[in-house]
Amino acid sequence: MAKYDRLYDYLLGESLKCRRPAVARFNHPWLAPMPLTEQGEAFIHARAGDSAVGGRYQDVFNSGDYSLGMFHHDASEAAIELLNHPAFLDAAAGSLVNFLDCMRPDGLIHRIELCHKAHENEPAKPVMAQFALRIARTLGDESQSWLREHDIYDRLATAIRFTETHYGGMHSLILAHSALQTGFDNDLLTVGIADRQVEDPGASAFMVLEYQAMALLAELLDKPNDAERYRASADRLADLMNELMWYEDDRGGYYVALQWKGGCAHLGDEVIGETLAGRFEPMHTWVSFLPMYAGVPDAGRAETMCRMLLDDTRYWGPTGVRTVAADNRYFSQAPRALIYDHKAAARTPVSNWAGPVWVLSNYYVASALARYGRAERAADLARLTADVLMRSLDTRGSLFECYNDAGDGLWPADGGFVSWNVLALTMLREFCPDETAHWQPMVQ
């Protein structure tokens, strides 16, 4: 057995347990981020009419039980790997259609859905057109009929217009709804700031990719005018990011977040940051480098960003990319973070993105490094990621959302998280092909 074959078997085997049947208001199979817990199984059976017991659902996300949630970003990004395997096509495609079926008439796609109700009213981030494009490419010759049968393109266009209308910031960049909505729950660029106040480099980077995906879907459906319009929108947004968000100092460069303030004489006064020892410093986190994943910076700026990313005293750690630089005074690799959730009117523990290493962020950064000619470092990151997951299986028998520099799994307390951890396989396949050439798609 080759080095990573056990990880391959484990991740795909656990992902099979994340498939869910059509149930309640979900008319299609779907993907959850972890296998069913006992409570989740009882609820699914009850909703499907198999049992009169267990039909009530208690929201237990804070305890790490995500087994009844359909998360837009988890499903979309896990599908990057899972769509290589016919066993997951129905559940991946079904997840997208379920989200569109549950979309509000004005185009708001909820970021989390439960099979019997919406979990909350916050919108999905701009990833759904990218999700649809991945599915269409997998379907090949059947893609046009699938897109038309489920009215995918027009419904995605409605969602795009919703984002443009309600999340276009004062500088025509893209607003994050909140730190929680970004999916990076306590990210320093957005946490603790009122909703829809921050033009976030991650939100804008994903919107660039979303426009590009819509252009390719338009071409697939023979809509050349739409394709041209979406490409122009992507180019304009990327140009604005380079014009308004780029920051560089003697330690490197990155993209900042902006909070518009009336009466400011200078754009710099709107940069999210803080004054330390009499000197203003913009905030940066791993999200500040997401524009590289979208291809926004030119080669020179990307090289400047790599100086920060690859610095082992800052972002580059022994298990992968730290989500906040190790020399930042807010750096923390605690399992969870405590924030005030104004919707719940209470303090709430959330996933920690202020220092721990996540497979998702490792994947984005590895892809960015490869895009800008750093294939060897992308391969290094792929191996770091796979190695920490292998150690987790050896020592804990399970996988986790995130890890610290020592390789300890942080959350959920008992493990069980699958979701976008499957991207470790994608990274190995794309950046270490000699170690994965013998892998066969899962078809069961």
C-alpha positions in Angstrom: 0.0 0.0 0.0 1.4 3.4 -1.0 1.9 6.1 1.7 -1.4 7.9 1.4 -3.7 5.1 0.3 -5.2 4.6 3.8 -6.1 8.3 3.9 -7.7 8.0 0.4 -9.8 5.0 1.6 -10.7 6.6 4.9 -11.8 10.0 3.4 -13.9 8.5 0.6 -15.4 5.9 2.9 -16.4 8.5 5.4 -17.7 10.7 2.6 -20.0 7.9 1.6 -21.6 8.2 5.0 -22.1 12.0 4.4 -24.6 11.3 1.6 -28.2 11.9 2.5 -31.4 10.9 0.7 -34.1 13.2 -0.5 -36.1 14.0 2.6 -38.7 16.6 3.6 -38.2 19.8 1.5 -35.0 18.5 -0.1 -36.2 16.8 -3.3 -32.7 15.5 -4.2 -29.9 13.6 -2.5 -27.4 15.9 -0.7 -24.1 16.2 1.1 -23.6 16.9 4.8 -20.1 17.6 6.3 -20.0 14.6 8.5 -21.6 11.1 9.0 -25.0 10.9 10.7 -24.9 11.0 14.5 -27.5 9.0 16.4 -29.8 12.0 16.8 -29.4 12.8 13.1 -30.3 9.3 12.0 -33.4 9.2 14.2 -34.5 12.6 12.7 -33.9 11.6 9.1 -35.9 8.3 9.6 -38.7 10.2 11.3 -39.0 12.8 8.5 -38.9 10.0 5.9 -41.9 8.4 7.6 -39.9 5.4 8.8 -40.4 6.0 12.5 -42.5 8.0 14.9 -39.6 8.6 17.2 -36.9 11.2 17.0 -38.9 13.7 14.8 -37.8 16.7 16.7 -34.5 18.4 15.9 -32.4 20.2 18.5 -29.8 22.6 17.0 -26.5 21.1 18.3 -24.1 22.8 15.9 -22.3 24.3 18.9 -21.4 20.8 20.1 -19.9 19.9 16.8 -22.8 17.9 15.4 -23.2 19.1 11.8 -24.7 15.9 10.5 -28.1 17.4 9.6 -26.8 20.6 8.0 -26.3 21.3 4.3 -23.6 23.9 4.1 -23.2 25.8 0.9 -19.4 26.2 1.1 -18.7 22.7 2.4 -20.7 21.1 -0.3 -19.3 23.2 -3.1 -15.6 22.8 -2.1 -15.9 19.1 -1.1 -17.2 18.6 -4.6 -13.9 19.7 -6.0 -12.7 16.2 -5.0 -15.9 14.2 -4.8 -16.9 14.9 -8.4 -13.9 12.8 -9.4 -15.9 9.8 -8.2 -19.2 8.7 -9.7 -20.4 7.6 -6.3 -20.9 11.2 -5.3 -22.3 12.9 -8.4 -26.0 12.6 -7.5 -25.5 14.0 -4.0 -23.2 16.8 -5.2 -25.6 17.9 -8.0 -28.6 17.4 -5.7 -27.1 19.7 -3.1 -26.8 22.5 -5.5 -30.4 22.0 -6.8 -31.7 21.8 -3.2 -30.1 25.2 -2.4 -31.6 26.7 -5.5 -35.0 25.2 -4.7 -34.8 26.8 -1.2 -33.7 30.2 -2.6 -35.8 33.2 -1.7 -37.6 34.7 -4.7 -35.3 37.7 -4.6 -32.2 35.5 -5.1 -30.9 35.0 -1.5 -29.5 31.5 -1.2 -29.2 30.6 2.5 -25.7 29.6 3.6 -27.0 26.7 5.7 -30.2 24.7 5.1 -31.8 21.9 7.2 -34.1 19.5 5.4 -37.1 20.8 7.3 -36.3 24.5 7.6 -33.7 27.2 6.9 -31.1 27.3 9.6 -30.6 31.1 9.3 -31.3 34.0 7.0 -27.6 34.8 6.1 -26.7 34.5 2.5 -24.3 32.0 0.9 -21.0 33.5 -0.3 -20.5 33.7 -4.0 -19.6 30.0 -4.8 -22.7 28.6 -6.4 -21.9 29.3 -10.0 -18.5 27.7 -9.4 -20.3 24.7 -7.9 -22.6 24.5 -10.9 -19.7 24.7 -13.4 -17.9 21.8 -11.6 -21.0 19.7 -11.9 -21.5 20.6 -15.6 -17.9 19.7 -16.5 -18.4 16.4 -14.7 -21.6 15.7 -16.6 -20.0 16.4 -20.0 -22.4 15.9 -22.8 -25.3 15.7 -20.4 -24.5 19.1 -18.9 -26.8 21.3 -21.0 -29.9 19.1 -20.4 -29.1 19.2 -16.6 -28.7 22.9 -16.6 -31.9 23.4 -18.5 -34.0 20.8 -16.6 -33.3 22.5 -13.3 -33.2 26.1 -14.5 -29.7 26.4 -13.1 -28.4 29.3 -15.1 -31.3 31.7 -14.7 -31.6 31.0 -11.0 -27.9 31.6 -10.6 -28.2 34.9 -12.5 -30.9 35.9 -10.0 -28.5 35.1 -7.1 -25.8 37.1 -8.8 -28.1 40.1 -9.1 -29.0 39.7 -5.4 -25.3 39.9 -4.4 -24.7 42.9 -6.6 -27.7 44.7 -5.3 -27.4 44.0 -1.6 -23.6 43.4 -1.2 -22.0 45.9 -3.4 -20.0 48.2 -1.1 -19.5 51.9 -1.4 -16.3 51.3 -3.4 -18.0 48.8 -5.7 -16.2 45.9 -4.0 -18.1 43.1 -2.3 -19.3 43.2 1.3 -19.1 40.3 3.6 -22.4 40.0 5.5 -20.6 39.0 8.7 -17.6 37.0 10.0 -19.9 34.0 10.5 -21.3 34.3 6.9 -17.8 34.3 5.4 -17.5 30.8 6.9 -14.3 31.9 8.7 -16.1 32.6 11.9 -13.8 34.8 13.9 -11.6 36.1 11.0 -9.9 39.3 12.2 -11.0 41.3 9.1 -14.7 41.1 9.9 -15.3 39.8 13.4 -17.0 42.2 15.8 -18.0 44.6 13.1 -21.6 45.3 12.3 -23.2 43.3 9.4 -22.6 44.4 5.8 -19.9 47.0 6.8 -16.7 45.4 5.5 -15.5 45.1 1.9 -13.6 41.9 2.3 -10.8 40.6 0.0 -12.2 37.1 0.3 -15.7 38.1 -0.7 -14.4 40.0 -3.7 -12.1 37.2 -4.7 -14.9 34.7 -4.7 -17.1 37.1 -6.7 -14.4 37.4 -9.3 -14.4 33.6 -9.6 -18.2 33.6 -9.6 -18.4 36.0 -12.6 -15.8 33.9 -14.4 -17.9 30.7 -13.8 -21.0 32.4 -15.0 -19.3 33.4 -18.2 -18.3 29.8 -18.8 -21.8 28.6 -18.1 -23.2 31.2 -20.5 -20.9 29.9 -23.2 -22.0 26.4 -22.5 -25.6 27.5 -23.1 -24.7 29.6 -26.2 -25.2 33.0 -24.5 -22.2 34.9 -25.8 -23.4 38.3 -24.8 -23.9 37.2 -21.2 -20.5 35.6 -21.2 -18.9 38.8 -22.4 -20.7 40.8 -19.7 -19.7 38.5 -16.9 -16.1 38.5 -18.0 -16.1 42.2 -18.0 -17.6 42.3 -14.5 -14.8 39.9 -13.3 -12.1 42.1 -14.9 -13.5 45.3 -13.4 -13.8 43.8 -9.9 -10.2 42.5 -10.1 -8.9 45.9 -11.2 -10.7 47.6 -8.3 -9.2 45.1 -5.9 -5.7 45.9 -7.2 -6.4 49.7 -7.1 -8.1 50.0 -3.7 -7.2 47.0 -1.6 -3.5 46.4 -2.2 -1.0 47.2 0.6 2.7 46.6 0.7 5.4 47.3 3.3 8.9 46.1 4.0 7.7 42.6 5.1 5.5 41.8 2.2 2.2 42.6 0.5 -1.4 41.6 0.9 -5.0 42.7 0.3 -6.7 44.7 3.0 -10.4 45.0 4.1 -12.2 48.3 3.9 -14.9 49.9 6.0 -16.4 53.0 4.4 -16.6 56.1 6.6 -18.3 59.3 5.6 -16.1 62.3 5.5 -12.7 60.5 5.3 -10.2 62.4 3.2 -8.1 59.3 2.4 -8.9 55.8 1.5 -6.3 54.6 4.0 -8.5 55.9 6.8 -11.0 53.2 5.9 -8.6 50.2 6.1 -9.4 47.7 8.8 -6.5 47.7 11.2 -5.2 49.2 14.5 -2.6 51.6 15.8 0.2 49.9 17.7 3.0 51.9 19.3 1.9 55.0 17.4 2.0 53.3 14.0 -1.1 52.2 12.1 -1.0 48.6 10.8 -3.6 47.1 8.5 -5.1 43.8 9.6 -4.1 40.8 7.6 -5.1 37.1 7.9 -4.9 34.2 5.4 -8.0 35.7 3.8 -5.8 38.6 2.7 -4.1 36.1 0.3 -7.3 34.6 -1.2 -7.0 37.0 -4.2 -4.1 34.9 -5.3 -6.4 31.9 -5.6 -8.6 34.0 -7.9 -5.7 35.1 -10.0 -6.1 38.8 -9.1 -2.6 40.0 -8.5 0.1 40.2 -11.2 3.2 38.1 -10.9 5.2 40.8 -9.0 2.6 41.3 -6.4 2.1 37.6 -6.0 5.9 37.2 -5.4 5.6 39.9 -2.7 2.7 38.0 -1.1 4.7 34.8 -1.1 7.4 36.4 1.1 4.8 36.6 3.9 3.0 33.3 3.1 6.2 31.2 3.1 7.8 32.8 6.2 7.8 30.2 8.9 7.7 32.8 11.7 4.4 34.0 10.2 2.0 32.0 8.1 3.9 28.8 7.0 3.7 26.3 9.8 4.8 22.7 10.4 1.2 21.5 9.6 0.3 24.0 6.9 -0.8 27.6 6.6 -1.7 29.3 9.8 -4.9 31.3 9.4 -3.4 34.2 11.3 0.4 34.9 11.4 2.2 33.5 14.4 3.7 36.9 15.2 0.2 38.5 15.4 -0.8 39.4 19.0 -4.3 37.9 18.3 -2.8 34.6 17.1 -4.5 31.7 18.9 -4.8 28.0 18.2 -7.5 27.3 20.8 -10.1 24.8 19.7 -12.9 27.4 19.7 -13.4 31.1 19.9 -16.0 33.0 21.8 -17.9 35.8 20.1 -21.1 37.8 20.7 -23.8 36.8 18.2 -26.3 39.6 18.0 -28.8 37.3 16.3 -28.8 35.0 19.3 -28.3 37.9 21.7 -25.7 35.8 23.5 -22.0 34.8 23.5 -21.5 31.9 21.2 -18.5 29.5 20.7 -17.5 29.3 17.0 -14.9 27.6 14.9 -11.5 29.3 15.3 -9.9 30.9 12.2 -7.4 33.0 14.2 -4.4 30.7 14.0 -5.3 27.0 13.5 -4.5 25.2 10.2 -7.5 24.1 8.1 -7.4 21.8 5.1 -9.6 24.3 3.1 -7.1 27.2 3.5 -4.2 24.9 2.7 -5.9 23.9 -0.5 -6.6 27.5 -1.6 -3.0 28.5 -0.8 -1.5 25.5 -2.5 -3.6 26.2 -5.6 -2.5 29.9 -5.5 1.2 28.9 -5.2 0.9 26.6 -8.2 -0.9 29.2 -10.2 2.0 31.6 -9.7 4.8 29.2 -10.4 5.5 27.8 -7.0 4.6 24.1 -7.8 7.3 22.7 -5.4 5.9 24.6 -2.5 2.4 23.6 -3.4 3.6 20.0 -3.3 5.2 20.6 0.1 1.9 21.9 1.4 0.0 19.0 0.0 2.3 16.6 1.9 2.1 18.6 5.1 -1.7 18.5 4.9 -1.9 14.8 4.2 0.7 14.0 6.9 -1.2 15.8 9.6 -4.4 13.9 8.6 -2.6 10.6 8.6 -1.2 11.3 12.1 -4.7 12.2 13.2 -6.0 8.8 12.1 -3.0 7.1 13.8 -3.4 8.8 17.1 -7.1 9.7 17.3 -8.8 7.4 14.8 -10.6 10.4 13.3 -10.3 13.7 11.6 -11.0 17.2 12.8 -12.0 20.6 11.4 -8.6 22.2 12.1 -5.2 21.5 13.7 -2.5 23.3 15.7 1.2 23.5 14.9 1.8 20.3 16.9 -0.7 18.4 14.7 -3.3 18.1 17.4 -6.9 17.9 16.1 -8.9 20.8 17.7 -12.6 20.5 16.9 -15.1 18.7 17.2 -13.8 17.3 20.5 -14.4 13.7 19.4 -13.6 14.3 15.7 -15.8 13.0 12.9 -15.4 16.0 10.6 -15.1 15.1 6.9 -16.4 17.8 4.5 -13.6 19.7 2.7 -10.9 17.5 4.4 -11.3 15.5 1.1 -9.3 18.3 -0.5 -6.2 16.8 0.9 -6.7 14.1 -1.8 -7.1 16.8 -4.5 -3.9 18.5 -3.4 -2.0 15.2 -3.6 -3.5 14.4 -7.0 -2.7 17.8 -8.5 0.6 18.5 -6.9 2.1 15.1 -6.1 0.9 13.0 -9.1 3.6 10.3 -8.8 2.1 9.3 -5.4 -1.5 9.1 -6.6 -1.4 7.8 -10.2 -2.7 4.4 -9.1 -5.9 5.8 -7.4 -9.1 4.7 -8.9 -12.5 6.6 -8.8 -15.0 5.4 -6.3 -18.1 4.2 -8.2 -20.3 2.4 -5.6 
